[in-house]
Amino acid sequence: MEIERHNYEGNTNLGFYATATNTQSIFPPEFQKKESFGTDYCETYIARTRLVGLFTAGNSNCILVPDTITDREREKLEESDVNFHVIETRDTALGNLILANDSGAVISENLEDSKEEIEEALEVPVEVGSIAGVKTVGTAAVANSYGAVIHRDASEEDAEHIKEVLDLEDIDIGTVNMGSPFVGSGSVATDNAILVGEDTSGPEIGRIDRTMVDRD
């Protein structure tokens, strides 16, 4: 699997713009690397914006979307092969607040009231947590089925919690886009493809490669 650098309309914070899982994805209009993931996908705005990754999160079982989606956006999702579930919450930036893979999910305490609903929709165990004191766990880490790279200031306890909940083989701290600790905001990853912001350095890519790419 090759890790590719990319930007979306000049922005290197790719995690704000796309949500990709091993089987299904949601991309904003004209996201040029969507074919890299090889999944069923829906191309749409979410909440009238291109910030698809900021507002959505999920795994191969389901992608969660906020109730601020428009009727037309809902129709586009229904017409696609994406399995989605609408969450009613005041905290609509679900992509910032949820870190998930096909084995588990960690959510911000802001979504604690929706924990059981999220667990049922994603069909995985869900726990509340933070990373390096950051409640927006979706911005502070990127994960697939093999590993995760998390905020550079994360503690060993943070790392062990994420590793256990997501049932990962490996975990490490790191950065993207020349030093940003918000690796979830700057990348999009599945088991089959990883995109990072185009400003991401070789050593930063190397750490992601060592941690998240299957060697079998």
N, C-alpha and C positions, 0 to 999 in steps of 0.2 A: 504494500500500500504506500503510495506516494503522498506526502504532505505538501499541499499546494498553498502558495501565497495568493491572496486575492484582495480586492476591495470592491465595495458595492457603491457605485456612483461617487467614487472618491473617498469613501469612508472605510477605514480599516477595522472598525468595530463590528465585525461580521455577525457576532452573536446577537446583536440587537435586531438583525434583519432576517434571520432564517432560523427555523426549527427543523432539524433533521433527525430521524431515528433509523433503525435498521430496515424498516419496512415502509414507512410513510413519512412525508415531510410537508411543510408549508413554506412557500417562498413568496416574496413580494414580486411585483412585475419586473421583468428584465433582469432577474438575478441569473447571471450567465453561467454559473458553475453548478446549477441544479442537477444536471445530468451526471455529475461526478458521483453522486450518492446512489444512483441506480435504484431509486425507490418510486413507488406511487407518490404523486404529490399534487397539491393544489396550489395554484398561483393566484394570490388574492391580496388585497389590503386587509388589515385587521384594525378595527376601530378607526377606520378612515385614514390609516397611516401605513407607511411601508415598514414600520417597526414590528414586523411579524415575530421576530425572535424575542423582543422585549415583552410582548403580550401573550405569548403561547409557550407551552412546555409539555413534554410528554415522553412516551416511549413507544415501542412497537405495538403495544396494545391500544393506545389511545393518546390523542393530543388534546390537552386542555386549552380552552379559549375563554376569554372573559365575556360577560353578558353585555358588554359595550359593543359587540360586533353588530353591524347593520344587517338588515334583512337580506340585502344583496350578498353580503359576505357569507351569511349563513347558507344561502342558496348555493353559492359556489362550492362551499364545503360539502353540502349534501349531494351535489352533482358529481363530486370527486370520489375517489376510492379511499379517502382518508376517514378513519374512525375518530370522531371528535366528541368532546363533552363540554357543555357550557357550565362554567362556574359562576355563581352569583356572589360577588364579593366587592367590597370597596377597594381592595388592593388588586387592581386589575393587571399590574405588570407581572404576570405569572412567570414569564421567562426569567425575570430577575430573582424571583422568590422560590423557585423550584430547581433542584438538581436531581435528575432522574436517569436511570438506565433500565434495562429489562429485568433487573433483579431487585431494585429498591429505589427509594426516593428520600431525599432530605428536603424539608420545606422550612421556610422562615416561620418564626413564631407569629408573624402577621396572619398566616393562613391556618393557624392551629384549629380554629373553629371549623375549617373545611377538611380536616385531616382524614376523617373516615370517608368522605365523599371522594377525595383524591385517591385514597387507597383502593376504593372499589372501582374507580374508573381506570386507573393504571394497572390494577391487578397485581400489585407488589406491596410489600411492607413499606410503610411511610413513617419516618421519625422527624421530629422537630430538631433543628440545630442551627449552628452558625459556623463560620470559618474565619479565623483570625479576628473575631469580634464583629465580623460583617454579617448582618442579618440577611442580606441579599445573596443567598448562597448560589443562586444561578449565575451571578456575575463573577463570583470568586472561585469558580472551578469549572473545568470541562472534563467530561467522563464518557467512556463507552463501556463495553462489557469487560475489557481487559484491564484498564487502568484509569487513573485520573491525575491531572495536574491541577494543583490548588494554589491559592494565594500564598505568596512568598513568606508572609508573616504567620502562617498557620502553625499551630503547635502540634506536637506529636499526638496529643489527645484528639485534636481536630482531625488529623490524618487517619488515625485508627478508627475513629467514628465513621468517617466517610467510607473507608475501606470495608468496614464490617457491614454497614447498611447496604452498600451497593454491591457487595460480594466481589471485590476486585482482587486481581492477582498482584497488582502493583500500584503504588501511589507515590507522588513526589510533589515538591513545591516548584514553582516556576513563574515565568512571566511571558508576555507576548508584546509585540509592537514596541520593541526596544525598551523594555523595562516596566510595562504596565502589569501590576499584580492581578488585574481583573481579567484572568485568562478566559473566563466564560463569556465575557463581553467581546473578546477579540478573536474568538474561534468558534467553529461549528464542527462537531465530530460524531461519527458513527463507527461501527466496526469495519466499515469498508472504505471510508474516506474521511480525511481531516482537512479542513480549510482554516488557514490562519491569516490574520491581517498582513498586508503586503510589507509592512514595516518590521515584521518579525525577523529576528536575526537567526543566523545559522545555529549558534549554541542554543537558542530558545527552541528552535525546531528539533534539535538533537535531543533535548530533554523530553519533549513530547513524544518523539519517535521511540525512545528507549522505554517509555512508561506505557504508551497506549497502543503500540503496534504489536500484533500477535506474531510470534516468531515460529510457530508450528507450521 
